[in-house]
Amino acid sequence: MTLTNSAGQSQAPQQNKTQPTFRAGAVARIAGMPVATLRIWEQRYQAVRPSTAASGHRLYSPADVERATLLRRLTAQGHAIGLLASLETEQMREMMRAPEVPQPNWVESHLQSSIKIVVVGHSLASRVQRLFYLQPFGLKVQLVGVFDSLNASAKAGGMSDEDTADMIILQAGSLQTGIHKELIEAQDAWRASSAAVLYRFSSAAAREELTNAGVEVLSEPSDDKSLRQWLATLQKNDAQHTKSADVRQSTPPVSVGLNEQPVSPPLFDDVALTKFAGLSTTVACECPSHLAELLLQVSAFEKYSSECANRSAADALLHAYLQHVAGSARMLFEKALEQVAIAEGLPLPPSSSTATN
């Protein structure tokens, strides 16, 4: 069997214990996470790099399996996948062996307090009660509502302004596309800061919709220990989310002063800037090239901020602020690019309006 790596290069079959033999489903089960999460970590972060067989299947070695398992455990502890992806496996082993750093006081106090949960699914509610009342775990859970459906949950949550929850958890035998809309509606009705889903069977599209909506998704574990650890991780994430929301609400963005200066559309498009960056490498000074590259990055972030999903009015205000900051910075860099081009005797890239005419 001939293998190719992720770059498409041929790779001779290995005859030792590191030979890739595991499929994605097996790796996900061993690591304790959905296959969709594994794929996102591969495609978006290159955290795991399996080989590809001639049949097109991705194959993982035992080293890949260990790495995926370490990534799952460390992200469950609160470490960001974006930072873990660049680490060597040995570095992650060291992180697992190191004692856990104590959380800040505000997190500790939040974890000691009771967390209010709305559960959609009676069997899950029974498991939660058994886990946190019959088997003390250092966490306190208050079930403020148990419902048969998301629709019933949303109606109950909207009946009173006093009924609120910290989290809503859906137990689903199967997930189909569109479920995220019902879940977010129920979450908003209870004014919950976070939402999560435990499922048994699901389409990849449904899981992707939920993940993109900021919902924690997990294939329902059969053992209570794994479920308890997942719920504890959700509570820690909810504490972080609540703290961030408090900071946003108590510290309004300073966009008021910036908004006094309107932001004009981009002067140069990406194609013109890319060509200019290549042209400016022929001179001794590399500032023109660096400025063009910075403009490409700032413009991309400006566009990203304008398209970023908003979960609340505070999020919308924050992203509008970030977009305005990026646009203001872009305008300054555009002026700097013009000055440097004149000083170096380089032709200015055509403006966006000129290029479209």
C-alpha positions in Angstrom: 0.0 0.0 0.0 1.4 3.4 -1.0 0.7 6.3 1.3 0.8 10.0 0.8 1.3 12.6 3.4 -1.0 15.7 3.8 1.3 17.6 1.3 0.6 14.9 -1.4 4.1 13.4 -1.4 4.6 9.7 -1.7 5.5 7.9 1.4 6.8 4.4 1.6 4.9 1.9 3.7 6.4 1.6 7.2 7.1 -1.8 8.7 7.2 -0.9 12.4 4.7 -0.1 15.1 4.4 3.5 13.9 2.7 2.4 10.6 -0.6 4.3 10.1 -3.4 1.9 10.7 -6.2 3.8 12.5 -9.2 5.4 10.8 -10.6 8.7 12.0 -13.6 7.1 13.7 -11.3 4.9 15.8 -9.1 7.8 16.8 -12.0 9.9 17.8 -13.4 7.1 20.0 -10.0 6.5 21.7 -9.5 10.2 22.3 -13.1 10.7 23.5 -14.3 13.3 21.0 -16.4 13.7 17.9 -14.9 12.9 14.5 -15.9 16.4 13.4 -13.7 18.0 16.1 -10.8 15.9 15.0 -11.3 17.0 11.4 -11.5 20.7 12.4 -8.3 20.3 14.4 -6.6 18.8 11.4 -7.9 21.2 8.8 -7.9 24.5 10.7 -5.0 24.1 13.0 -2.9 21.2 11.5 -2.7 19.8 15.1 -2.6 16.2 13.8 -1.3 15.3 10.4 -2.4 11.8 9.2 -1.2 10.1 6.1 -3.6 9.4 3.2 -3.9 6.0 1.6 -4.4 5.4 -2.1 -8.0 4.7 -1.3 -8.4 8.3 0.0 -8.8 7.3 3.6 -6.9 9.2 6.3 -4.8 6.8 8.3 -3.3 7.6 11.8 -0.3 6.1 13.5 -0.1 5.3 17.2 1.8 8.5 17.6 -1.1 10.4 16.0 -3.6 8.7 18.3 -1.5 9.7 21.4 -1.3 13.3 20.1 -5.0 13.5 19.5 -5.7 12.1 23.0 -3.3 14.6 24.6 -5.0 17.5 22.7 -8.4 16.4 23.9 -7.3 16.1 27.5 -5.5 19.5 27.5 -8.4 21.3 25.8 -10.7 19.9 28.5 -8.4 21.5 31.1 -9.0 24.9 29.4 -6.0 25.2 27.1 -6.6 26.7 23.7 -6.3 24.4 20.7 -4.6 27.2 18.7 -1.7 27.2 21.1 -1.5 23.4 21.6 -1.4 22.7 17.9 2.1 24.1 17.5 3.6 22.1 20.4 5.6 18.9 20.2 4.0 15.8 21.6 6.6 15.6 24.4 5.8 19.2 25.4 2.1 18.2 25.8 3.2 15.2 27.9 5.1 17.5 30.2 1.9 19.7 30.5 -0.1 16.7 31.5 2.5 15.7 34.1 2.8 19.2 35.6 0.5 20.1 38.5 -2.5 22.1 37.5 -2.1 25.8 38.0 -4.7 27.2 40.5 -7.5 29.2 38.9 -7.9 32.9 39.7 -10.1 33.7 42.7 -13.1 34.7 40.7 -13.2 31.3 38.9 -12.8 29.4 42.2 -15.7 31.3 43.7 -17.8 30.7 40.7 -17.1 27.0 40.7 -17.9 26.8 44.4 -21.3 28.5 43.7 -24.3 26.7 42.3 -24.7 26.6 38.6 -28.3 26.7 37.3 -28.9 24.3 34.4 -31.9 23.7 32.2 -31.9 20.1 30.8 -33.9 18.9 27.8 -34.1 15.2 28.3 -35.3 13.4 31.4 -32.8 10.6 31.4 -29.9 13.1 31.3 -31.5 15.0 34.1 -31.5 11.8 36.2 -27.8 11.2 35.4 -26.9 14.8 36.4 -28.7 14.5 39.7 -27.0 11.2 40.5 -23.6 12.5 39.6 -23.7 15.7 41.5 -25.8 14.8 44.5 -25.1 11.1 45.2 -21.4 11.4 44.2 -20.1 14.7 45.5 -17.6 16.3 43.0 -17.0 19.7 44.5 -19.5 21.3 42.1 -23.1 22.3 42.8 -25.8 22.0 40.2 -29.3 23.4 40.5 -31.7 22.0 38.0 -34.1 24.9 37.3 -36.0 23.1 34.6 -36.3 19.6 32.9 -38.2 19.4 29.6 -39.1 16.9 26.9 -38.4 19.3 24.0 -36.6 22.5 23.1 -40.0 24.1 22.2 -41.4 23.4 25.7 -38.2 24.7 27.2 -38.3 28.0 25.2 -42.0 28.6 26.1 -41.3 28.0 29.8 -38.2 30.3 29.8 -40.1 33.1 28.2 -43.0 33.1 30.7 -41.1 35.1 33.4 -38.3 37.6 33.4 -37.2 36.2 36.7 -36.5 32.7 35.4 -32.9 32.5 34.2 -30.3 29.8 33.8 -26.5 29.7 33.4 -26.6 26.8 30.9 -29.0 24.8 28.8 -28.1 21.2 27.9 -29.9 19.2 25.2 -29.9 15.4 25.1 -30.6 14.2 21.6 -30.8 10.7 20.3 -30.2 12.1 16.8 -29.2 15.5 15.5 -30.3 17.0 12.2 -29.5 20.3 10.5 -31.5 23.2 11.8 -31.5 22.1 15.5 -29.2 24.9 16.4 -31.9 27.5 15.7 -34.3 25.8 18.2 -31.5 25.5 20.8 -30.4 29.1 20.5 -34.1 30.2 20.8 -34.4 28.2 24.0 -31.1 29.6 25.3 -32.2 33.1 24.7 -35.5 32.5 26.4 -33.7 31.4 29.6 -31.0 34.1 29.1 -28.4 31.3 29.5 -24.8 32.3 28.9 -23.9 28.9 27.3 -25.4 25.8 25.6 -24.3 22.3 25.1 -25.5 19.1 23.3 -25.1 15.4 24.1 -26.0 13.2 21.1 -26.0 9.5 20.1 -26.2 9.9 16.4 -25.6 12.9 14.3 -24.9 14.2 10.8 -21.7 16.1 10.3 -23.6 19.1 9.0 -25.7 19.3 12.2 -22.6 19.2 14.4 -20.9 21.9 12.3 -23.9 24.2 12.7 -23.9 23.8 16.4 -20.2 24.3 16.7 -20.3 27.4 14.6 -23.1 28.7 16.8 -20.8 28.4 19.9 -22.5 25.3 21.3 -20.4 22.6 23.0 -21.1 19.2 21.3 -20.2 15.7 22.5 -21.2 12.2 21.7 -22.9 11.0 24.9 -20.5 9.0 27.0 -21.8 5.8 28.5 -19.8 6.0 31.7 -20.6 8.5 34.4 -17.0 9.5 35.0 -16.6 10.9 31.5 -19.9 12.7 31.7 -19.0 14.3 35.0 -15.7 15.5 33.7 -17.4 17.0 30.6 -20.0 18.8 32.8 -17.2 20.1 35.0 -15.4 21.5 31.9 -18.7 23.1 30.8 -19.0 24.9 34.1 -15.5 26.2 33.9 -16.1 27.4 30.4 -19.3 29.1 31.5 -17.4 30.8 34.3 -14.9 32.2 31.8 -17.8 33.3 29.5 -19.6 35.0 32.3 -16.5 36.9 33.4 -15.9 38.0 29.8 -19.5 39.2 29.5 -19.3 41.1 32.8 -16.1 42.9 31.5 -17.8 43.8 28.2 -20.9 45.1 30.0 -19.0 47.1 32.6 -16.4 48.5 30.2 -18.1 49.9 27.1 -15.9 49.9 24.0 -14.2 53.2 23.4 -15.6 53.4 19.9 -17.4 56.7 20.6 -14.4 58.8 19.9 -13.2 56.8 16.9 -16.6 56.9 15.3 -16.2 60.6 14.9 -13.8 59.9 12.0 -15.6 58.0 9.2 -13.8 55.0 7.7 -13.5 55.1 3.9 -13.6 51.9 1.7 -10.2 50.2 1.0 -8.1 52.2 -1.4 -6.2 49.2 -2.7 -7.5 45.6 -3.3 -5.6 42.4 -2.4 -4.4 41.8 -6.0 -2.9 45.3 -6.3 -1.2 45.0 -2.9 0.2 41.6 -3.6 1.7 42.8 -6.9 3.1 45.9 -5.2 4.7 43.7 -2.5 6.5 41.7 -5.2 7.6 44.8 -7.1 9.1 46.5 -4.0 11.4 43.6 -3.3 13.7 44.9 -6.1 14.8 47.9 -4.0 17.2 47.8 -1.0 14.5 49.1 1.4 11.9 46.5 2.3 9.5 48.9 3.9 7.2 49.0 0.9 6.9 45.2 0.9 6.2 45.1 4.6 3.6 47.9 4.4 1.8 46.0 1.7 1.8 42.9 3.7 0.5 44.7 6.8 -2.3 46.3 4.7 -3.3 42.8 3.5 -3.5 41.6 7.1 -5.3 44.7 8.5 -7.8 44.6 5.6 -8.5 40.9 6.1 -9.1 41.5 9.9 -11.4 44.4 9.1 -13.5 42.2 6.8 -13.4 39.4 9.3 -14.7 41.7 12.1 -17.6 42.8 9.9 -18.6 39.1 9.2 -18.0 37.7 12.7 -21.1 36.1 14.3 -22.7 38.0 17.1 -24.3 36.2 20.0 -25.6 39.3 21.8 -25.9 43.1 21.5 -22.6 43.4 23.4 -20.8 41.1 20.9 -22.2 43.2 18.0 -21.0 46.4 19.6 -17.5 44.9 20.2 -17.2 43.6 16.6 -18.3 47.0 15.2 -15.6 48.6 17.4 -13.0 46.2 16.1 -14.0 46.7 12.5 -13.8 50.5 13.0 -10.3 50.2 14.6 -9.1 48.0 11.8 -10.5 50.4 9.2 -8.9 53.4 10.8 -5.5 51.6 11.0 -5.9 50.6 7.3 -6.4 54.2 6.3 -3.2 55.2 8.1 -1.2 52.4 6.5 -2.6 53.4 3.0 -1.2 56.9 3.5 2.1 55.5 4.7 2.3 53.3 1.6 1.7 56.2 -0.6 4.5 58.2 1.1 7.0 55.3 0.9 6.2 54.6 -2.7 6.9 58.2 -3.7 10.1 58.2 -1.7 11.3 55.0 -3.3 10.2 56.0 -6.8 7.8 53.1 -7.0 4.5 53.2 -9.0 1.5 53.3 -6.7 -0.8 50.3 -6.9 -4.0 51.1 -8.7 -6.9 52.1 -6.4 -9.9 49.8 -6.0 -12.2 52.3 -7.8 -9.7 52.6 -10.7 -9.4 48.8 -11.0 -13.1 48.3 -11.3 -13.7 51.0 -13.9 
